[in-house]
Amino acid sequence: MEKKSVGLGLALGGGAARGMAHLGVLRVLEREGINVDYLAGTSMGAVVAAVYAVGTDPNYIARLAEKLRWETLVDIRFNKMGLISGDKIERVIQVLTKNRNFEELQMPLAIIAADLGSGEPVIFRSGPIYSAVRASIAIPGVFEPVKCGDRMLVDGGIINNVPVKPVRDLGADVVIAVDVSHDQGSSEPRNFVEVLFKAFEVMGAYINKAQLESADLVIAPNTDKIGPAGFYRAAECIAAGEQAAEEALPRIRELLAKKAEEMGCQKTERQKPARQEREA
């Protein structure tokens, strides 16, 4: 059966606070009437992908991110498995994803975590969305790992920080990777939590290089001056995402038009019905 339109997929990468730049990218695509048909996310990219996939307006998500007091989501335990238990943020994610399962979504979604035992990626495409996201954000040393059967899961960024292949495997014809990873010129960490974040980002940046080569387009918002724990600078991150997406619009339209011509079908550019702005 022939496709009626080009399927656009976004691979949203990890980057802690910088991942809020994904919201700016989604804002621009929505405003321009460019449909996103497939989503995959790792870490903060998983949070944004999941909340967007359940039908929430990116403008609402952005306003929430700007107003949210992130420190209220930190439940510190100082146990041997991690600094933060993650229970509070898991409950918030459960609300934001409307307690949905992957099977209930109209948009195919993949969430990436990593199995510490086998060293292999774990790609969630079924079951509760919130639990998959909780595993995907479990930065080793910061968040407690997530037990899933006999597996211990942590942040997927240690294996696949910008999940280009997973979103292409969902069926995307054109894949845009949004990379918010570490920049070598950014500021020095101010405390041990930022040291952990920073070390994780440095590792992810090197892993990204090979993965990004398989994307059709890479959007890299300029968040170099924002630390990985700078959640209070949400507005700046979102603005950086918007700017990067606006600059990429001609190339996005070119890619969609070219793929549409190759496939003999329509471009993925049409108006969507308004998304619900349901309060959490």
C-alpha positions as CSV (number, residue, x, y, z in Angstrom):
1,M,0.0,0.0,0.0
2,E,1.5,3.4,-1.1
3,K,2.0,6.1,1.4
4,K,-0.1,9.3,1.0
5,S,2.4,11.6,2.5
6,V,6.1,11.8,3.6
7,G,6.6,10.7,7.2
8,L,8.7,13.1,9.2
9,G,10.5,11.8,12.3
10,L,12.2,13.7,15.0
11,A,15.0,12.2,17.2
12,L,15.2,14.3,20.3
13,G,18.5,13.9,22.2
14,G,19.5,14.1,25.8
15,G,21.1,17.2,27.4
16,A,19.4,17.7,30.8
17,A,18.2,21.3,31.0
18,R,19.3,22.1,27.5
19,G,16.7,19.5,26.3
20,M,14.0,22.1,26.8
21,A,15.2,23.6,23.5
22,H,13.2,20.7,21.9
23,L,10.1,22.6,22.8
24,G,11.2,25.6,20.7
25,V,11.8,23.3,17.7
26,L,8.3,21.7,18.1
27,R,6.7,25.2,18.5
28,V,8.1,26.3,15.1
29,L,7.1,23.1,13.3
30,E,3.6,23.4,14.6
31,R,3.4,27.1,13.7
32,E,4.5,26.3,10.2
33,G,2.1,23.5,9.7
34,I,4.8,20.9,9.4
35,N,3.6,17.6,10.8
36,V,5.7,15.4,13.0
37,D,4.6,11.8,12.3
38,Y,7.2,9.8,14.4
39,L,9.1,10.6,17.6
40,A,12.0,9.0,19.5
41,G,13.6,10.5,22.5
42,T,16.4,9.9,25.0
43,S,16.6,11.4,28.5
44,M,15.2,15.0,28.4
45,G,14.3,14.3,24.8
46,A,12.2,11.4,26.0
47,V,10.3,13.7,28.4
48,V,9.5,16.2,25.6
49,A,8.7,13.5,23.0
50,A,6.4,11.7,25.3
51,V,4.4,14.7,26.5
52,Y,4.1,15.9,22.9
53,A,3.1,12.5,21.6
54,V,0.0,12.3,23.9
55,G,-1.3,15.4,22.2
56,T,-0.2,18.3,24.4
57,D,0.3,21.7,22.8
58,P,4.1,22.6,22.8
59,N,3.1,26.2,23.8
60,Y,1.5,24.8,26.9
61,I,4.4,22.6,27.7
62,A,6.8,25.5,27.2
63,R,4.8,27.7,29.6
64,L,4.8,25.0,32.2
65,A,8.6,24.4,31.8
66,E,9.2,28.2,32.3
67,K,7.0,28.3,35.5
68,L,7.9,25.0,37.1
69,R,10.1,25.0,40.1
70,W,12.3,22.1,39.2
71,E,13.8,21.9,42.7
72,T,10.4,20.7,44.0
73,L,10.8,17.6,41.8
74,V,14.1,16.5,43.5
75,D,13.8,13.9,46.2
76,I,17.3,13.4,47.5
77,R,18.0,10.2,49.4
78,F,21.8,9.8,49.4
79,N,21.5,6.0,49.0
80,K,24.1,3.8,47.4
81,M,22.2,3.6,44.0
82,G,21.8,7.3,43.3
83,L,21.4,10.8,44.6
84,I,17.8,11.3,43.6
85,S,15.1,8.6,43.9
86,G,13.1,10.0,41.0
87,D,9.7,9.2,42.6
88,K,8.4,12.8,42.4
89,I,9.4,13.4,38.8
90,E,7.9,10.0,37.8
91,R,4.5,11.1,39.2
92,V,4.7,14.4,37.3
93,I,5.6,12.5,34.1
94,Q,2.7,10.2,34.7
95,V,0.3,13.2,34.9
96,L,1.8,14.9,31.9
97,T,1.6,11.8,29.7
98,K,-2.1,11.4,30.9
99,N,-1.2,7.9,32.3
100,R,-1.3,6.6,28.7
101,N,0.3,3.5,27.3
102,F,2.3,3.5,24.0
103,E,-0.5,1.4,22.4
104,E,-3.0,4.3,22.9
105,L,-1.0,6.8,20.9
106,Q,-1.8,7.9,17.4
107,M,1.8,8.9,16.8
108,P,4.5,6.1,16.9
109,L,6.9,6.8,19.8
110,A,10.1,5.2,20.9
111,I,11.8,5.9,24.3
112,I,15.4,4.9,24.8
113,A,17.0,3.5,28.0
114,A,20.1,1.4,28.6
115,D,20.5,-2.0,30.3
116,L,23.4,-1.8,32.7
117,G,23.8,-5.6,32.8
118,S,24.0,-6.3,29.1
119,G,25.2,-2.9,27.9
120,E,22.5,-2.9,25.3
121,P,19.9,-0.2,24.4
122,V,16.3,-0.8,25.5
123,I,13.8,0.7,23.2
124,F,10.3,1.1,24.7
125,R,7.3,0.9,22.3
126,S,4.7,-0.7,24.6
127,G,3.4,-0.4,28.1
128,P,3.1,2.7,30.4
129,I,4.8,5.7,28.8
130,Y,5.8,7.3,32.2
131,S,7.8,4.3,33.4
132,A,9.8,4.2,30.1
133,V,10.5,7.9,30.4
134,R,11.6,7.4,34.1
135,A,14.1,4.8,32.9
136,S,15.4,7.0,30.1
137,I,16.2,10.0,32.4
138,A,18.1,7.8,35.0
139,I,21.5,9.5,34.7
140,P,23.9,7.1,36.5
141,G,25.0,8.6,39.8
142,V,22.3,11.2,39.8
143,F,19.0,9.2,39.6
144,E,18.4,5.8,41.0
145,P,18.4,3.1,38.2
146,V,15.0,1.6,37.3
147,K,14.4,-2.1,37.9
148,C,12.5,-3.8,35.0
149,G,12.2,-7.5,35.6
150,D,15.8,-8.7,36.0
151,R,17.2,-5.7,34.2
152,M,18.6,-2.5,35.7
153,L,17.9,0.4,33.4
154,V,19.6,3.8,33.2
155,D,19.7,6.8,30.9
156,G,19.8,5.8,27.3
157,G,22.3,8.5,26.6
158,I,25.2,6.2,27.6
159,I,24.4,4.2,24.4
160,N,22.2,6.2,22.1
161,N,21.9,9.9,23.0
162,V,20.2,11.1,19.8
163,P,18.0,8.1,18.6
164,V,18.1,8.5,14.9
165,K,17.9,4.8,14.0
166,P,15.0,4.1,16.4
167,V,12.8,6.8,14.8
168,R,13.7,5.7,11.3
169,D,12.8,2.1,12.3
170,L,9.4,3.4,13.3
171,G,8.8,4.2,9.6
172,A,10.1,7.8,9.2
173,D,11.0,8.7,5.6
174,V,12.9,11.9,6.7
175,V,14.6,12.1,10.0
176,I,15.6,15.3,11.8
177,A,17.9,15.0,14.8
178,V,17.8,17.6,17.4
179,D,21.2,17.7,19.2
180,V,21.5,19.6,22.5
181,S,24.7,17.9,23.7
182,H,27.7,19.3,25.5
183,D,29.9,21.9,24.0
184,Q,33.6,22.0,24.9
185,G,33.5,25.8,25.3
186,S,30.7,25.9,27.9
187,S,31.1,27.1,31.5
188,E,32.8,25.1,34.2
189,P,30.6,23.1,36.7
190,R,29.9,24.7,40.0
191,N,29.1,21.6,42.2
192,F,29.4,17.9,42.2
193,V,25.9,17.4,40.6
194,E,26.9,19.6,37.7
195,V,30.2,17.6,37.4
196,L,28.1,14.4,37.0
197,F,25.9,16.1,34.4
198,K,28.9,17.5,32.6
199,A,30.8,14.2,32.5
200,F,27.8,12.5,31.1
201,E,27.3,15.1,28.4
202,V,31.0,14.9,27.3
203,M,30.5,11.1,26.9
204,G,27.3,11.6,25.0
205,A,28.8,14.2,22.6
206,Y,31.4,11.7,21.4
207,I,28.8,9.0,21.0
208,N,26.6,11.4,19.0
209,K,29.0,11.8,16.2
210,A,28.4,8.5,14.5
211,Q,24.7,8.5,15.2
212,L,24.1,12.0,13.7
213,E,25.7,11.0,10.4
214,S,22.6,8.9,9.6
215,A,20.2,11.8,10.1
216,D,18.8,13.7,7.1
217,L,19.2,17.0,9.0
218,V,20.7,17.9,12.4
219,I,19.3,20.9,14.3
220,A,21.7,22.0,17.0
221,P,20.3,24.9,19.2
222,N,22.9,27.1,20.7
223,T,22.7,26.4,24.4
224,D,26.4,26.5,25.0
225,K,26.2,29.0,27.8
226,I,23.5,27.1,29.7
227,G,24.6,24.5,32.2
228,P,23.1,21.1,32.3
229,A,21.4,21.9,35.6
230,G,20.1,25.3,34.4
231,F,16.4,24.4,34.4
232,Y,15.6,27.9,35.7
233,R,16.7,29.1,32.2
234,A,14.0,27.3,30.4
235,A,12.9,30.4,28.4
236,E,16.4,30.8,27.0
237,C,16.6,27.1,26.0
238,I,13.2,27.3,24.3
239,A,14.2,30.5,22.4
240,A,17.4,28.8,21.2
241,G,15.4,25.9,19.9
242,E,13.0,28.2,18.1
243,Q,15.9,30.2,16.5
244,A,17.6,27.0,15.3
245,A,14.4,25.6,13.9
246,E,13.6,28.8,12.0
247,E,17.0,28.8,10.5
248,A,16.5,25.2,9.4
249,L,13.0,25.7,7.8
250,P,14.2,26.1,4.2
251,R,16.3,22.9,4.4
252,I,13.4,21.1,6.1
253,R,11.0,22.1,3.3
254,E,13.6,21.1,0.7
255,L,14.0,17.7,2.2
256,L,10.3,17.0,2.4
257,A,9.7,18.2,-1.1
258,K,12.5,16.1,-2.5
259,K,11.3,13.0,-0.6
260,A,7.8,13.6,-1.7
261,E,8.9,13.7,-5.3
262,E,10.9,10.5,-4.9
263,M,7.9,8.7,-3.4
264,G,5.3,10.3,-5.7
265,C,3.3,11.6,-2.7
266,Q,2.4,14.7,-0.8
267,K,4.7,16.7,1.5
268,T,4.2,16.5,5.2
269,E,3.0,20.1,5.5
270,R,-0.6,20.7,6.4
271,Q,-2.6,22.2,9.3
272,K,-3.3,20.1,12.3
273,P,-6.3,20.4,14.5
274,A,-5.5,22.5,17.6
275,R,-3.9,20.5,20.4
276,Q,-5.4,20.4,23.8
277,E,-3.8,22.6,26.4
278,R,-4.9,20.6,29.4
279,E,-3.5,21.6,32.7
280,A,-1.6,19.0,34.6
